Amino acid sequence: MPRQIRNKIISKSGGITIPSDIRREYTSYLGGEAVDLEIQDGKIILSPHAPRCMFCGSIEDIRKFEGRHICGICITRMAKEAKSSD
Ligand SMILES: [Zn+2]
């Protein structure tokens, strides 16, 4: 897909409207959904919200436990730690 660049004005309160044709094409941005903002090399990258591990910040192999997100690696590490402290 060719790179698309649009000019938008940021409101005084920091808001920006995503053009409707983009929202229709990328349904993760229809409205009411959480998004992640990532700062990289002076640019802001907007992407659909991905749950992150509350311990390491990973977005891989995320599971929900007691309302919190934890990755498989941290679960394994916690299980080993719990066994070794017996
Ligand atoms: Zn983790």
PDB file of the backbone (N, CA, C, O) and the ligand in Angstrom, with CONECT records:
HET     ZN  A 101       1
ATOM      1  N   MET A   1       0.850  -1.191   0.000  1.00  0.00           N
ATOM      2  CA  MET A   1       0.000   0.000   0.000  1.00  0.00           C
ATOM      3  C   MET A   1       0.884   1.239   0.000  1.00  0.00           C
ATOM      4  O   MET A   1       1.823   1.332   0.791  1.00  0.00           O
ATOM      5  N   PRO A   2       0.592   2.193  -0.883  1.00  0.00           N
ATOM      6  CA  PRO A   2       1.408   3.413  -0.912  1.00  0.00           C
ATOM      7  C   PRO A   2       1.229   4.209   0.386  1.00  0.00           C
ATOM      8  O   PRO A   2       0.170   4.173   1.013  1.00  0.00           O
ATOM      9  N   ARG A   3       2.265   4.909   0.762  1.00  0.00           N
ATOM     10  CA  ARG A   3       2.238   5.702   1.981  1.00  0.00           C
ATOM     11  C   ARG A   3       1.283   6.876   1.796  1.00  0.00           C
ATOM     12  O   ARG A   3       1.367   7.601   0.805  1.00  0.00           O
ATOM     13  N   GLN A   4       0.377   7.059   2.751  1.00  0.00           N
ATOM     14  CA  GLN A   4      -0.580   8.163   2.690  1.00  0.00           C
ATOM     15  C   GLN A   4      -0.248   9.177   3.775  1.00  0.00           C
ATOM     16  O   GLN A   4      -0.033   8.807   4.930  1.00  0.00           O
ATOM     17  N   ILE A   5      -0.205  10.428   3.414  1.00  0.00           N
ATOM     18  CA  ILE A   5       0.041  11.490   4.385  1.00  0.00           C
ATOM     19  C   ILE A   5      -1.100  12.490   4.293  1.00  0.00           C
ATOM     20  O   ILE A   5      -1.446  12.951   3.205  1.00  0.00           O
ATOM     21  N   ARG A   6      -1.688  12.824   5.447  1.00  0.00           N
ATOM     22  CA  ARG A   6      -2.759  13.824   5.524  1.00  0.00           C
ATOM     23  C   ARG A   6      -2.317  14.928   6.469  1.00  0.00           C
ATOM     24  O   ARG A   6      -1.613  14.682   7.448  1.00  0.00           O
ATOM     25  N   ASN A   7      -2.731  16.122   6.168  1.00  0.00           N
ATOM     26  CA  ASN A   7      -2.483  17.247   7.077  1.00  0.00           C
ATOM     27  C   ASN A   7      -3.711  17.447   7.943  1.00  0.00           C
ATOM     28  O   ASN A   7      -4.828  17.512   7.430  1.00  0.00           O
ATOM     29  N   LYS A   8      -3.520  17.544   9.234  1.00  0.00           N
ATOM     30  CA  LYS A   8      -4.616  17.812  10.163  1.00  0.00           C
ATOM     31  C   LYS A   8      -4.153  18.867  11.152  1.00  0.00           C
ATOM     32  O   LYS A   8      -2.960  18.991  11.431  1.00  0.00           O
ATOM     33  N   ILE A   9      -5.103  19.626  11.677  1.00  0.00           N
ATOM     34  CA  ILE A   9      -4.803  20.631  12.691  1.00  0.00           C
ATOM     35  C   ILE A   9      -5.159  20.038  14.053  1.00  0.00           C
ATOM     36  O   ILE A   9      -6.254  19.507  14.241  1.00  0.00           O
ATOM     37  N   ILE A  10      -4.238  20.130  14.989  1.00  0.00           N
ATOM     38  CA  ILE A  10      -4.505  19.668  16.355  1.00  0.00           C
ATOM     39  C   ILE A  10      -5.251  20.784  17.086  1.00  0.00           C
ATOM     40  O   ILE A  10      -4.828  21.939  17.063  1.00  0.00           O
ATOM     41  N   SER A  11      -6.369  20.430  17.738  1.00  0.00           N
ATOM     42  CA  SER A  11      -7.152  21.439  18.468  1.00  0.00           C
ATOM     43  C   SER A  11      -6.354  21.938  19.667  1.00  0.00           C
ATOM     44  O   SER A  11      -5.367  21.323  20.071  1.00  0.00           O
ATOM     45  N   LYS A  12      -6.790  23.050  20.225  1.00  0.00           N
ATOM     46  CA  LYS A  12      -6.088  23.615  21.382  1.00  0.00           C
ATOM     47  C   LYS A  12      -6.090  22.656  22.559  1.00  0.00           C
ATOM     48  O   LYS A  12      -5.197  22.703  23.405  1.00  0.00           O
ATOM     49  N   SER A  13      -7.107  21.775  22.616  1.00  0.00           N
ATOM     50  CA  SER A  13      -7.153  20.804  23.717  1.00  0.00           C
ATOM     51  C   SER A  13      -6.380  19.526  23.379  1.00  0.00           C
ATOM     52  O   SER A  13      -6.369  18.587  24.175  1.00  0.00           O
ATOM     53  N   GLY A  14      -5.738  19.479  22.213  1.00  0.00           N
ATOM     54  CA  GLY A  14      -4.910  18.322  21.852  1.00  0.00           C
ATOM     55  C   GLY A  14      -5.629  17.288  21.012  1.00  0.00           C
ATOM     56  O   GLY A  14      -5.059  16.244  20.692  1.00  0.00           O
ATOM     57  N   GLY A  15      -6.874  17.563  20.649  1.00  0.00           N
ATOM     58  CA  GLY A  15      -7.642  16.598  19.869  1.00  0.00           C
ATOM     59  C   GLY A  15      -7.311  16.637  18.388  1.00  0.00           C
ATOM     60  O   GLY A  15      -6.877  17.660  17.858  1.00  0.00           O
ATOM     61  N   ILE A  16      -7.519  15.523  17.740  1.00  0.00           N
ATOM     62  CA  ILE A  16      -7.329  15.435  16.296  1.00  0.00           C
ATOM     63  C   ILE A  16      -8.394  14.477  15.756  1.00  0.00           C
ATOM     64  O   ILE A  16      -8.674  13.448  16.370  1.00  0.00           O
ATOM     65  N   THR A  17      -8.979  14.810  14.624  1.00  0.00           N
ATOM     66  CA  THR A  17     -10.010  13.964  14.038  1.00  0.00           C
ATOM     67  C   THR A  17      -9.393  13.099  12.951  1.00  0.00           C
ATOM     68  O   THR A  17      -8.703  13.589  12.057  1.00  0.00           O
ATOM     69  N   ILE A  18      -9.658  11.798  13.050  1.00  0.00           N
ATOM     70  CA  ILE A  18      -9.203  10.883  12.004  1.00  0.00           C
ATOM     71  C   ILE A  18     -10.236  10.941  10.880  1.00  0.00           C
ATOM     72  O   ILE A  18     -11.426  10.748  11.130  1.00  0.00           O
ATOM     73  N   PRO A  19      -9.806  11.202   9.658  1.00  0.00           N
ATOM     74  CA  PRO A  19     -10.769  11.330   8.550  1.00  0.00           C
ATOM     75  C   PRO A  19     -11.688  10.106   8.443  1.00  0.00           C
ATOM     76  O   PRO A  19     -11.266   8.972   8.672  1.00  0.00           O
ATOM     77  N   SER A  20     -12.960  10.364   8.088  1.00  0.00           N
ATOM     78  CA  SER A  20     -13.972   9.309   8.090  1.00  0.00           C
ATOM     79  C   SER A  20     -13.627   8.163   7.136  1.00  0.00           C
ATOM     80  O   SER A  20     -13.923   7.008   7.443  1.00  0.00           O
ATOM     81  N   ASP A  21     -13.004   8.454   5.979  1.00  0.00           N
ATOM     82  CA  ASP A  21     -12.676   7.361   5.053  1.00  0.00           C
ATOM     83  C   ASP A  21     -11.641   6.412   5.678  1.00  0.00           C
ATOM     84  O   ASP A  21     -11.673   5.206   5.432  1.00  0.00           O
ATOM     85  N   ILE A  22     -10.727   6.962   6.484  1.00  0.00           N
ATOM     86  CA  ILE A  22      -9.747   6.102   7.164  1.00  0.00           C
ATOM     87  C   ILE A  22     -10.448   5.283   8.242  1.00  0.00           C
ATOM     88  O   ILE A  22     -10.164   4.097   8.406  1.00  0.00           O
ATOM     89  N   ARG A  23     -11.377   5.925   8.988  1.00  0.00           N
ATOM     90  CA  ARG A  23     -12.088   5.198  10.046  1.00  0.00           C
ATOM     91  C   ARG A  23     -12.948   4.078   9.469  1.00  0.00           C
ATOM     92  O   ARG A  23     -13.077   3.015  10.077  1.00  0.00           O
ATOM     93  N   ARG A  24     -13.531   4.313   8.305  1.00  0.00           N
ATOM     94  CA  ARG A  24     -14.341   3.255   7.686  1.00  0.00           C
ATOM     95  C   ARG A  24     -13.466   2.091   7.227  1.00  0.00           C
ATOM     96  O   ARG A  24     -13.843   0.926   7.357  1.00  0.00           O
ATOM     97  N   GLU A  25     -12.283   2.428   6.685  1.00  0.00           N
ATOM     98  CA  GLU A  25     -11.395   1.381   6.189  1.00  0.00           C
ATOM     99  C   GLU A  25     -10.749   0.591   7.325  1.00  0.00           C
ATOM    100  O   GLU A  25     -10.606  -0.629   7.241  1.00  0.00           O
ATOM    101  N   TYR A  26     -10.362   1.296   8.383  1.00  0.00           N
ATOM    102  CA  TYR A  26      -9.711   0.646   9.527  1.00  0.00           C
ATOM    103  C   TYR A  26     -10.691   0.678  10.692  1.00  0.00           C
ATOM    104  O   TYR A  26     -10.722   1.644  11.454  1.00  0.00           O
ATOM    105  N   THR A  27     -11.479  -0.358  10.828  1.00  0.00           N
ATOM    106  CA  THR A  27     -12.607  -0.352  11.758  1.00  0.00           C
ATOM    107  C   THR A  27     -12.193  -0.290  13.225  1.00  0.00           C
ATOM    108  O   THR A  27     -13.052  -0.153  14.096  1.00  0.00           O
ATOM    109  N   SER A  28     -10.909  -0.387  13.513  1.00  0.00           N
ATOM    110  CA  SER A  28     -10.473  -0.241  14.902  1.00  0.00           C
ATOM    111  C   SER A  28     -10.530   1.212  15.351  1.00  0.00           C
ATOM    112  O   SER A  28     -10.322   1.518  16.525  1.00  0.00           O
ATOM    113  N   TYR A  29     -10.815   2.111  14.396  1.00  0.00           N
ATOM    114  CA  TYR A  29     -10.829   3.538  14.717  1.00  0.00           C
ATOM    115  C   TYR A  29     -12.193   4.169  14.473  1.00  0.00           C
ATOM    116  O   TYR A  29     -12.276   5.365  14.196  1.00  0.00           O
ATOM    117  N   LEU A  30     -13.271   3.381  14.570  1.00  0.00           N
ATOM    118  CA  LEU A  30     -14.599   3.925  14.313  1.00  0.00           C
ATOM    119  C   LEU A  30     -15.028   4.929  15.372  1.00  0.00           C
ATOM    120  O   LEU A  30     -15.795   5.850  15.089  1.00  0.00           O
ATOM    121  N   GLY A  31     -14.541   4.755  16.569  1.00  0.00           N
ATOM    122  CA  GLY A  31     -14.901   5.649  17.666  1.00  0.00           C
ATOM    123  C   GLY A  31     -15.281   4.839  18.884  1.00  0.00           C
ATOM    124  O   GLY A  31     -15.989   3.838  18.768  1.00  0.00           O
ATOM    125  N   GLY A  32     -14.825   5.254  20.042  1.00  0.00           N
ATOM    126  CA  GLY A  32     -15.136   4.558  21.284  1.00  0.00           C
ATOM    127  C   GLY A  32     -14.133   3.465  21.635  1.00  0.00           C
ATOM    128  O   GLY A  32     -14.217   2.871  22.710  1.00  0.00           O
ATOM    129  N   GLU A  33     -13.179   3.193  20.735  1.00  0.00           N
ATOM    130  CA  GLU A  33     -12.190   2.160  21.012  1.00  0.00           C
ATOM    131  C   GLU A  33     -10.938   2.787  21.637  1.00  0.00           C
ATOM    132  O   GLU A  33     -10.601   3.937  21.356  1.00  0.00           O
ATOM    133  N   ALA A  34     -10.263   2.022  22.478  1.00  0.00           N
ATOM    134  CA  ALA A  34      -8.989   2.482  23.044  1.00  0.00           C
ATOM    135  C   ALA A  34      -7.907   2.336  21.976  1.00  0.00           C
ATOM    136  O   ALA A  34      -7.938   1.404  21.172  1.00  0.00           O
ATOM    137  N   VAL A  35      -6.968   3.251  21.976  1.00  0.00           N
ATOM    138  CA  VAL A  35      -5.832   3.172  21.061  1.00  0.00           C
ATOM    139  C   VAL A  35      -4.538   3.334  21.853  1.00  0.00           C
ATOM    140  O   VAL A  35      -4.541   3.853  22.969  1.00  0.00           O
ATOM    141  N   ASP A  36      -3.453   2.889  21.273  1.00  0.00           N
ATOM    142  CA  ASP A  36      -2.131   3.074  21.868  1.00  0.00           C
ATOM    143  C   ASP A  36      -1.395   4.140  21.072  1.00  0.00           C
ATOM    144  O   ASP A  36      -1.443   4.142  19.842  1.00  0.00           O
ATOM    145  N   LEU A  37      -0.723   5.034  21.756  1.00  0.00           N
ATOM    146  CA  LEU A  37       0.122   6.044  21.126  1.00  0.00           C
ATOM    147  C   LEU A  37       1.565   5.704  21.481  1.00  0.00           C
ATOM    148  O   LEU A  37       1.925   5.619  22.655  1.00  0.00           O
ATOM    149  N   GLU A  38       2.372   5.513  20.465  1.00  0.00           N
ATOM    150  CA  GLU A  38       3.776   5.155  20.682  1.00  0.00           C
ATOM    151  C   GLU A  38       4.640   6.275  20.101  1.00  0.00           C
ATOM    152  O   GLU A  38       4.470   6.669  18.947  1.00  0.00           O
ATOM    153  N   ILE A  39       5.549   6.771  20.898  1.00  0.00           N
ATOM    154  CA  ILE A  39       6.457   7.818  20.430  1.00  0.00           C
ATOM    155  C   ILE A  39       7.723   7.138  19.930  1.00  0.00           C
ATOM    156  O   ILE A  39       8.364   6.385  20.664  1.00  0.00           O
ATOM    157  N   GLN A  40       8.081   7.406  18.676  1.00  0.00           N
ATOM    158  CA  GLN A  40       9.263   6.769  18.090  1.00  0.00           C
ATOM    159  C   GLN A  40       9.950   7.758  17.155  1.00  0.00           C
ATOM    160  O   GLN A  40       9.369   8.189  16.160  1.00  0.00           O
ATOM    161  N   ASP A  41      11.164   8.106  17.474  1.00  0.00           N
ATOM    162  CA  ASP A  41      11.955   9.028  16.659  1.00  0.00           C
ATOM    163  C   ASP A  41      11.204  10.329  16.352  1.00  0.00           C
ATOM    164  O   ASP A  41      11.225  10.818  15.222  1.00  0.00           O
ATOM    165  N   GLY A  42      10.550  10.873  17.360  1.00  0.00           N
ATOM    166  CA  GLY A  42       9.846  12.142  17.191  1.00  0.00           C
ATOM    167  C   GLY A  42       8.511  12.025  16.483  1.00  0.00           C
ATOM    168  O   GLY A  42       7.874  13.038  16.197  1.00  0.00           O
ATOM    169  N   LYS A  43       8.074  10.801  16.194  1.00  0.00           N
ATOM    170  CA  LYS A  43       6.780  10.591  15.537  1.00  0.00           C
ATOM    171  C   LYS A  43       5.834   9.907  16.511  1.00  0.00           C
ATOM    172  O   LYS A  43       6.268   9.164  17.392  1.00  0.00           O
ATOM    173  N   ILE A  44       4.535  10.163  16.349  1.00  0.00           N
ATOM    174  CA  ILE A  44       3.522   9.500  17.164  1.00  0.00           C
ATOM    175  C   ILE A  44       2.860   8.444  16.298  1.00  0.00           C
ATOM    176  O   ILE A  44       2.302   8.753  15.245  1.00  0.00           O
ATOM    177  N   ILE A  45       2.925   7.201  16.743  1.00  0.00           N
ATOM    178  CA  ILE A  45       2.325   6.091  15.996  1.00  0.00           C
ATOM    179  C   ILE A  45       1.050   5.675  16.730  1.00  0.00           C
ATOM    180  O   ILE A  45       1.082   5.339  17.914  1.00  0.00           O
ATOM    181  N   LEU A  46      -0.066   5.703  16.012  1.00  0.00           N
ATOM    182  CA  LEU A  46      -1.373   5.354  16.572  1.00  0.00           C
ATOM    183  C   LEU A  46      -1.725   3.940  16.137  1.00  0.00           C
ATOM    184  O   LEU A  46      -1.659   3.626  14.949  1.00  0.00           O
ATOM    185  N   SER A  47      -2.096   3.089  17.074  1.00  0.00           N
ATOM    186  CA  SER A  47      -2.490   1.725  16.714  1.00  0.00           C
ATOM    187  C   SER A  47      -3.602   1.256  17.647  1.00  0.00           C
ATOM    188  O   SER A  47      -3.770   1.803  18.737  1.00  0.00           O
ATOM    189  N   PRO A  48      -4.371   0.235  17.221  1.00  0.00           N
ATOM    190  CA  PRO A  48      -5.420  -0.287  18.094  1.00  0.00           C
ATOM    191  C   PRO A  48      -4.807  -0.736  19.423  1.00  0.00           C
ATOM    192  O   PRO A  48      -3.688  -1.249  19.460  1.00  0.00           O
ATOM    193  N   HIS A  49      -5.545  -0.538  20.498  1.00  0.00           N
ATOM    194  CA  HIS A  49      -5.032  -0.894  21.815  1.00  0.00           C
ATOM    195  C   HIS A  49      -4.719  -2.385  21.903  1.00  0.00           C
ATOM    196  O   HIS A  49      -5.545  -3.229  21.556  1.00  0.00           O
ATOM    197  N   ALA A  50      -3.535  -2.687  22.363  1.00  0.00           N
ATOM    198  CA  ALA A  50      -3.140  -4.072  22.602  1.00  0.00           C
ATOM    199  C   ALA A  50      -2.888  -4.223  24.095  1.00  0.00           C
ATOM    200  O   ALA A  50      -2.053  -3.510  24.651  1.00  0.00           O
ATOM    201  N   PRO A  51      -3.597  -5.140  24.757  1.00  0.00           N
ATOM    202  CA  PRO A  51      -3.343  -5.340  26.182  1.00  0.00           C
ATOM    203  C   PRO A  51      -1.875  -5.694  26.421  1.00  0.00           C
ATOM    204  O   PRO A  51      -1.282  -6.463  25.664  1.00  0.00           O
ATOM    205  N   ARG A  52      -1.305  -5.132  27.465  1.00  0.00           N
ATOM    206  CA  ARG A  52       0.115  -5.372  27.774  1.00  0.00           C
ATOM    207  C   ARG A  52       0.253  -6.054  29.126  1.00  0.00           C
ATOM    208  O   ARG A  52      -0.569  -5.876  30.024  1.00  0.00           O
ATOM    209  N   CYS A  53       1.314  -6.839  29.241  1.00  0.00           N
ATOM    210  CA  CYS A  53       1.621  -7.500  30.510  1.00  0.00           C
ATOM    211  C   CYS A  53       1.897  -6.438  31.569  1.00  0.00           C
ATOM    212  O   CYS A  53       2.685  -5.520  31.342  1.00  0.00           O
ATOM    213  N   MET A  54       1.250  -6.562  32.720  1.00  0.00           N
ATOM    214  CA  MET A  54       1.422  -5.570  33.784  1.00  0.00           C
ATOM    215  C   MET A  54       2.827  -5.613  34.380  1.00  0.00           C
ATOM    216  O   MET A  54       3.226  -4.674  35.068  1.00  0.00           O
ATOM    217  N   PHE A  55       3.588  -6.685  34.132  1.00  0.00           N
ATOM    218  CA  PHE A  55       4.932  -6.777  34.705  1.00  0.00           C
ATOM    219  C   PHE A  55       6.018  -6.358  33.723  1.00  0.00           C
ATOM    220  O   PHE A  55       6.881  -5.554  34.073  1.00  0.00           O
ATOM    221  N   CYS A  56       5.995  -6.887  32.496  1.00  0.00           N
ATOM    222  CA  CYS A  56       7.108  -6.625  31.569  1.00  0.00           C
ATOM    223  C   CYS A  56       6.712  -5.751  30.381  1.00  0.00           C
ATOM    224  O   CYS A  56       7.581  -5.312  29.628  1.00  0.00           O
ATOM    225  N   GLY A  57       5.424  -5.492  30.200  1.00  0.00           N
ATOM    226  CA  GLY A  57       4.988  -4.633  29.112  1.00  0.00           C
ATOM    227  C   GLY A  57       4.829  -5.341  27.771  1.00  0.00           C
ATOM    228  O   GLY A  57       4.481  -4.702  26.778  1.00  0.00           O
ATOM    229  N   SER A  58       5.078  -6.651  27.723  1.00  0.00           N
ATOM    230  CA  SER A  58       4.952  -7.409  26.471  1.00  0.00           C
ATOM    231  C   SER A  58       3.496  -7.420  25.981  1.00  0.00           C
ATOM    232  O   SER A  58       2.560  -7.325  26.776  1.00  0.00           O
ATOM    233  N   ILE A  59       3.325  -7.537  24.664  1.00  0.00           N
ATOM    234  CA  ILE A  59       1.975  -7.704  24.105  1.00  0.00           C
ATOM    235  C   ILE A  59       1.802  -9.114  23.543  1.00  0.00           C
ATOM    236  O   ILE A  59       0.786  -9.412  22.915  1.00  0.00           O
ATOM    237  N   GLU A  60       2.794  -9.986  23.768  1.00  0.00           N
ATOM    238  CA  GLU A  60       2.753 -11.363  23.263  1.00  0.00           C
ATOM    239  C   GLU A  60       2.135 -12.297  24.305  1.00  0.00           C
ATOM    240  O   GLU A  60       2.394 -12.156  25.501  1.00  0.00           O
ATOM    241  N   ASP A  61       1.320 -13.250  23.851  1.00  0.00           N
ATOM    242  CA  ASP A  61       0.772 -14.312  24.707  1.00  0.00           C
ATOM    243  C   ASP A  61       0.147 -13.757  25.986  1.00  0.00           C
ATOM    244  O   ASP A  61       0.455 -14.212  27.087  1.00  0.00           O
ATOM    245  N   ILE A  62      -0.736 -12.766  25.827  1.00  0.00           N
ATOM    246  CA  ILE A  62      -1.361 -12.105  26.979  1.00  0.00           C
ATOM    247  C   ILE A  62      -2.580 -12.885  27.452  1.00  0.00           C
ATOM    248  O   ILE A  62      -3.428 -13.294  26.659  1.00  0.00           O
ATOM    249  N   ARG A  63      -2.644 -13.077  28.750  1.00  0.00           N
ATOM    250  CA  ARG A  63      -3.806 -13.719  29.376  1.00  0.00           C
ATOM    251  C   ARG A  63      -4.337 -12.780  30.450  1.00  0.00           C
ATOM    252  O   ARG A  63      -3.606 -11.952  30.993  1.00  0.00           O
ATOM    253  N   LYS A  64      -5.620 -12.926  30.742  1.00  0.00           N
ATOM    254  CA  LYS A  64      -6.242 -12.069  31.744  1.00  0.00           C
ATOM    255  C   LYS A  64      -6.454 -12.877  33.009  1.00  0.00           C
ATOM    256  O   LYS A  64      -7.015 -13.972  32.961  1.00  0.00           O
ATOM    257  N   PHE A  65      -6.014 -12.353  34.134  1.00  0.00           N
ATOM    258  CA  PHE A  65      -6.188 -13.018  35.423  1.00  0.00           C
ATOM    259  C   PHE A  65      -6.601 -11.974  36.454  1.00  0.00           C
ATOM    260  O   PHE A  65      -5.905 -10.979  36.657  1.00  0.00           O
ATOM    261  N   GLU A  66      -7.735 -12.210  37.100  1.00  0.00           N
ATOM    262  CA  GLU A  66      -8.234 -11.280  38.123  1.00  0.00           C
ATOM    263  C   GLU A  66      -8.308  -9.849  37.578  1.00  0.00           C
ATOM    264  O   GLU A  66      -8.027  -8.884  38.289  1.00  0.00           O
ATOM    265  N   GLY A  67      -8.693  -9.733  36.298  1.00  0.00           N
ATOM    266  CA  GLY A  67      -8.859  -8.419  35.697  1.00  0.00           C
ATOM    267  C   GLY A  67      -7.557  -7.755  35.261  1.00  0.00           C
ATOM    268  O   GLY A  67      -7.575  -6.608  34.815  1.00  0.00           O
ATOM    269  N   ARG A  68      -6.433  -8.451  35.380  1.00  0.00           N
ATOM    270  CA  ARG A  68      -5.127  -7.899  34.984  1.00  0.00           C
ATOM    271  C   ARG A  68      -4.562  -8.721  33.831  1.00  0.00           C
ATOM    272  O   ARG A  68      -4.847  -9.912  33.709  1.00  0.00           O
ATOM    273  N   HIS A  69      -3.758  -8.072  32.984  1.00  0.00           N
ATOM    274  CA  HIS A  69      -3.131  -8.759  31.857  1.00  0.00           C
ATOM    275  C   HIS A  69      -1.716  -9.189  32.228  1.00  0.00           C
ATOM    276  O   HIS A  69      -0.923  -8.397  32.736  1.00  0.00           O
ATOM    277  N   ILE A  70      -1.418 -10.455  31.965  1.00  0.00           N
ATOM    278  CA  ILE A  70      -0.100 -11.025  32.274  1.00  0.00           C
ATOM    279  C   ILE A  70       0.324 -11.900  31.096  1.00  0.00           C
ATOM    280  O   ILE A  70      -0.496 -12.627  30.536  1.00  0.00           O
ATOM    281  N   CYS A  71       1.605 -11.832  30.720  1.00  0.00           N
ATOM    282  CA  CYS A  71       2.077 -12.646  29.591  1.00  0.00           C
ATOM    283  C   CYS A  71       2.485 -14.044  30.065  1.00  0.00           C
ATOM    284  O   CYS A  71       2.715 -14.270  31.253  1.00  0.00           O
ATOM    285  N   GLY A  72       2.567 -14.963  29.119  1.00  0.00           N
ATOM    286  CA  GLY A  72       2.906 -16.354  29.429  1.00  0.00           C
ATOM    287  C   GLY A  72       4.275 -16.486  30.073  1.00  0.00           C
ATOM    288  O   GLY A  72       4.464 -17.319  30.959  1.00  0.00           O
ATOM    289  N   ILE A  73       5.227 -15.678  29.641  1.00  0.00           N
ATOM    290  CA  ILE A  73       6.583 -15.753  30.211  1.00  0.00           C
ATOM    291  C   ILE A  73       6.561 -15.351  31.687  1.00  0.00           C
ATOM    292  O   ILE A  73       7.182 -16.015  32.517  1.00  0.00           O
ATOM    293  N   CYS A  74       5.857 -14.282  32.016  1.00  0.00           N
ATOM    294  CA  CYS A  74       5.796 -13.849  33.416  1.00  0.00           C
ATOM    295  C   CYS A  74       5.038 -14.864  34.275  1.00  0.00           C
ATOM    296  O   CYS A  74       5.385 -15.078  35.437  1.00  0.00           O
ATOM    297  N   ILE A  75       3.998 -15.490  33.701  1.00  0.00           N
ATOM    298  CA  ILE A  75       3.281 -16.534  34.453  1.00  0.00           C
ATOM    299  C   ILE A  75       4.236 -17.675  34.788  1.00  0.00           C
ATOM    300  O   ILE A  75       4.259 -18.164  35.917  1.00  0.00           O
ATOM    301  N   THR A  76       5.039 -18.105  33.780  1.00  0.00           N
ATOM    302  CA  THR A  76       6.006 -19.192  34.008  1.00  0.00           C
ATOM    303  C   THR A  76       7.024 -18.783  35.065  1.00  0.00           C
ATOM    304  O   THR A  76       7.344 -19.564  35.961  1.00  0.00           O
ATOM    305  N   ARG A  77       7.532 -17.556  34.961  1.00  0.00           N
ATOM    306  CA  ARG A  77       8.523 -17.080  35.947  1.00  0.00           C
ATOM    307  C   ARG A  77       7.925 -17.043  37.351  1.00  0.00           C
ATOM    308  O   ARG A  77       8.591 -17.410  38.319  1.00  0.00           O
ATOM    309  N   MET A  78       6.672 -16.601  37.465  1.00  0.00           N
ATOM    310  CA  MET A  78       6.023 -16.544  38.788  1.00  0.00           C
ATOM    311  C   MET A  78       5.827 -17.947  39.351  1.00  0.00           C
ATOM    312  O   MET A  78       6.018 -18.176  40.545  1.00  0.00           O
ATOM    313  N   ALA A  79       5.441 -18.894  38.476  1.00  0.00           N
ATOM    314  CA  ALA A  79       5.229 -20.267  38.934  1.00  0.00           C
ATOM    315  C   ALA A  79       6.537 -20.862  39.449  1.00  0.00           C
ATOM    316  O   ALA A  79       6.547 -21.535  40.479  1.00  0.00           O
ATOM    317  N   LYS A  80       7.663 -20.614  38.727  1.00  0.00           N
ATOM    318  CA  LYS A  80       8.969 -21.112  39.175  1.00  0.00           C
ATOM    319  C   LYS A  80       9.354 -20.480  40.507  1.00  0.00           C
ATOM    320  O   LYS A  80       9.838 -21.163  41.410  1.00  0.00           O
ATOM    321  N   GLU A  81       9.135 -19.170  40.624  1.00  0.00           N
ATOM    322  CA  GLU A  81       9.467 -18.450  41.860  1.00  0.00           C
ATOM    323  C   GLU A  81       8.644 -19.001  43.026  1.00  0.00           C
ATOM    324  O   GLU A  81       9.166 -19.185  44.126  1.00  0.00           O
ATOM    325  N   ALA A  82       7.352 -19.263  42.783  1.00  0.00           N
ATOM    326  CA  ALA A  82       6.482 -19.779  43.839  1.00  0.00           C
ATOM    327  C   ALA A  82       6.930 -21.171  44.286  1.00  0.00           C
ATOM    328  O   ALA A  82       6.902 -21.492  45.474  1.00  0.00           O
ATOM    329  N   LYS A  83       7.358 -22.016  43.286  1.00  0.00           N
ATOM    330  CA  LYS A  83       7.829 -23.369  43.630  1.00  0.00           C
ATOM    331  C   LYS A  83       9.114 -23.314  44.444  1.00  0.00           C
ATOM    332  O   LYS A  83       9.281 -24.076  45.396  1.00  0.00           O
ATOM    333  N   SER A  84      10.036 -22.401  44.066  1.00  0.00           N
ATOM    334  CA  SER A  84      11.340 -22.345  44.740  1.00  0.00           C
ATOM    335  C   SER A  84      11.225 -21.776  46.153  1.00  0.00           C
ATOM    336  O   SER A  84      12.110 -21.987  46.983  1.00  0.00           O
ATOM    337  N   SER A  85      10.125 -21.046  46.429  1.00  0.00           N
ATOM    338  CA  SER A  85       9.986 -20.472  47.775  1.00  0.00           C
ATOM    339  C   SER A  85       9.242 -21.397  48.727  1.00  0.00           C
ATOM    340  O   SER A  85       8.977 -21.028  49.871  1.00  0.00           O
ATOM    341  N   ASP A  86       8.898 -22.618  48.255  1.00  0.00           N
ATOM    342  CA  ASP A  86       8.213 -23.597  49.131  1.00  0.00           C
ATOM    343  C   ASP A  86       9.130 -24.081  50.239  1.00  0.00           C
ATOM    344  O   ASP A  86       8.723 -24.901  51.063  1.00  0.00           O
TER     345      ASP A  86
HETATM  346 ZN    ZN A 101       5.241 -10.261  31.150  1.00  0.00          ZN2+
END
